[in-house]
Amino acid sequence: MQEQLIWLMAGSTLGLEELGGLRAAQYLVGTVLLLLAATENVLPVAAARAHAEGGEAALRSYLLRTGVKLGVPIIAILALLAVPGEMWLRLIFGTEYAAYATCLRILSVSVVIVLARDLTANYFRAKQNTRVLFESLCVSMVVSLAVVVPLMHAGGVSGAAAAVGAGHLASLVYLVIAAWRSSCAVGPAFPRWGRLPRLPTRS
């Protein structure tokens, strides 16, 4: 939803031509996002199973292995798209779209952030803690909308693409901090206030 709001703001502020270039870049990285979407019904179930069978350590191990298995091919595909970005935009959309290669590169980095964020989100889905996920989405939207105008003033349509990435990054950071706090949330070994309880003494 936040992306749609940013696209509307970019179109109204920068013009439909600039928005068209931004959407062209989005279409190219959209093929990779489809790969991520295909895992949405598989990874949460497998993560929950790992947590149920092996606890915290098994869950973290599963998410790490999955991150490597997904991350290597996805980063390779994104690099293949982003590095010669001008060529792909020129071949698929036309010569005038080659100028939006920077948007393609920024959105490619955003996809990597989305991958890391989704893997971290599965940590909380496995623990059935959906409140943190909702809070992270709120953080993402607030950050994106807060930075989109100054970024567009500074970088034009590339700034609009960067605002999307900034929102995803804020969401990832929020989830990582929440996961760290969750793993450190152990009960105190001694009473929180006062001194150690006295041992009973013989009279």
C-alpha positions in Angstrom: 0.0 0.0 0.0 2.8 2.4 0.8 4.3 1.9 -2.6 1.1 2.9 -4.3 0.9 6.0 -2.2 4.5 6.9 -3.2 3.8 6.2 -6.8 0.8 8.6 -6.6 2.9 11.3 -5.0 5.6 10.8 -7.6 3.2 11.0 -10.4 1.5 14.2 -9.0 4.8 15.9 -8.1 7.2 14.8 -10.9 4.8 14.0 -13.7 3.4 10.9 -15.5 6.5 10.5 -17.7 8.8 10.1 -14.6 6.3 7.8 -13.0 6.3 5.7 -16.2 10.0 5.3 -15.9 9.7 4.3 -12.3 7.0 1.7 -13.0 9.1 0.3 -15.9 11.9 -0.4 -13.4 9.4 -1.8 -11.0 8.1 -4.2 -13.6 11.6 -5.7 -14.1 12.2 -6.4 -10.4 8.7 -7.6 -10.1 9.7 -10.9 -11.6 11.9 -11.5 -8.6 9.2 -10.4 -6.2 7.0 -13.1 -7.7 9.5 -15.7 -6.7 9.4 -14.3 -3.1 5.6 -14.3 -3.1 5.6 -18.0 -4.1 7.3 -18.8 -0.8 4.8 -17.0 1.4 2.7 -20.2 2.0 5.7 -22.5 2.4 8.2 -20.8 4.6 6.0 -19.8 7.6 4.8 -23.4 7.9 8.3 -24.9 7.7 9.6 -22.2 10.2 6.8 -23.1 12.7 7.6 -26.8 12.3 11.3 -26.1 13.0 10.4 -24.1 16.1 8.0 -26.7 17.4 10.5 -29.5 16.9 13.8 -27.9 17.9 13.0 -24.6 19.6 14.8 -21.3 19.1 18.0 -22.7 17.9 16.3 -24.9 15.2 14.2 -21.9 14.1 17.2 -19.7 13.7 19.2 -22.4 11.8 16.3 -23.0 9.4 15.9 -19.3 8.6 19.6 -18.9 8.1 19.8 -21.9 5.7 16.7 -20.6 3.8 18.2 -17.2 3.6 21.3 -18.6 1.9 19.3 -20.8 -0.5 17.0 -18.0 -1.5 19.5 -15.1 -1.3 22.2 -16.5 -3.6 20.0 -17.0 -6.7 17.9 -13.9 -6.0 20.9 -11.6 -5.6 22.4 -13.1 -8.8 19.2 -12.4 -10.8 19.0 -8.9 -9.4 22.7 -8.2 -10.3 22.0 -9.5 -13.8 19.1 -7.0 -14.1 20.7 -4.0 -12.3 24.3 -3.9 -13.5 23.3 -3.6 -17.2 20.1 -1.8 -16.3 20.2 0.6 -19.2 20.4 -2.3 -21.6 17.3 -4.1 -20.2 15.2 -0.9 -20.0 16.2 0.0 -23.6 15.5 -3.4 -25.0 12.2 -3.9 -23.3 10.7 -0.5 -23.0 12.5 1.8 -25.4 15.6 4.1 -25.6 14.0 6.8 -23.5 13.7 4.5 -20.5 17.4 3.8 -20.2 17.6 7.0 -18.1 15.8 5.2 -15.3 18.5 2.6 -14.7 19.2 4.2 -11.3 15.7 3.5 -10.2 16.1 -0.1 -11.3 19.3 -0.4 -9.2 17.7 1.2 -6.1 14.6 -1.1 -6.4 16.9 -4.1 -6.8 18.5 -3.3 -3.4 15.1 -2.9 -2.0 14.2 -6.4 -3.0 17.2 -7.8 -1.1 16.0 -5.9 1.9 12.5 -7.3 1.4 13.9 -10.8 1.4 15.7 -10.2 4.7 12.6 -8.6 6.2 10.4 -11.5 5.2 12.7 -14.1 6.6 12.8 -12.1 9.9 9.1 -11.8 9.8 8.8 -15.6 9.6 10.7 -15.8 12.9 7.7 -14.0 14.6 5.1 -16.0 12.5 6.6 -19.2 13.8 6.1 -17.8 17.4 2.6 -16.6 16.5 3.6 -13.1 17.4 1.8 -11.1 14.7 1.6 -7.8 16.7 5.3 -7.2 15.9 4.6 -7.7 12.2 1.8 -5.1 12.2 4.0 -2.7 14.1 6.8 -3.1 11.6 4.4 -2.4 8.7 3.3 0.8 10.4 7.0 1.8 10.9 7.6 1.1 7.2 4.8 3.3 6.1 5.5 6.2 8.4 9.2 6.3 7.4 8.4 6.0 3.6 5.9 8.9 3.8 8.2 11.0 6.0 11.2 10.8 3.6 9.5 10.7 0.2 9.1 14.4 -0.3 12.7 15.4 0.7 14.1 12.5 -1.3 12.1 13.5 -4.4 13.4 17.0 -4.1 16.9 15.8 -3.8 16.9 13.0 -6.4 13.7 13.2 -8.4 12.2 9.9 -9.4 15.2 8.0 -8.0 14.4 9.6 -4.6 10.9 8.2 -4.8 12.4 4.7 -5.4 14.8 5.3 -2.4 11.8 6.2 -0.2 10.3 2.7 -0.8 13.6 1.1 0.1 13.9 3.3 3.2 10.6 2.1 4.4 11.5 -1.6 3.9 14.8 -1.0 5.7 13.1 0.6 8.6 10.8 -2.3 8.9 13.7 -4.8 8.8 15.6 -2.9 11.5 12.5 -2.8 13.7 12.0 -6.6 13.3 15.7 -7.4 13.9 15.7 -5.3 17.1 12.4 -7.0 18.2 13.9 -10.4 17.5 17.0 -9.6 19.5 14.9 -8.4 22.4 12.8 -11.5 22.2 15.9 -13.8 22.4 17.3 -11.8 25.3 14.0 -11.8 27.3 14.9 -14.3 30.0 13.6 -14.1 33.5 15.9 -12.6 36.2 17.8 -15.1 38.2 17.1 -13.2 41.5 14.3 -11.0 42.7 14.2 -7.7 40.9 14.0 -5.6 44.1 15.6 -6.1 47.4 18.2 -8.5 48.6 18.4 -12.3 48.3 15.8 -14.1 50.3 17.0 -15.3 53.6 17.5 -19.0 54.2 15.5 -20.4 57.2 17.5 -20.6 60.4 17.2 -22.9 63.2 15.9 -21.5 66.5 
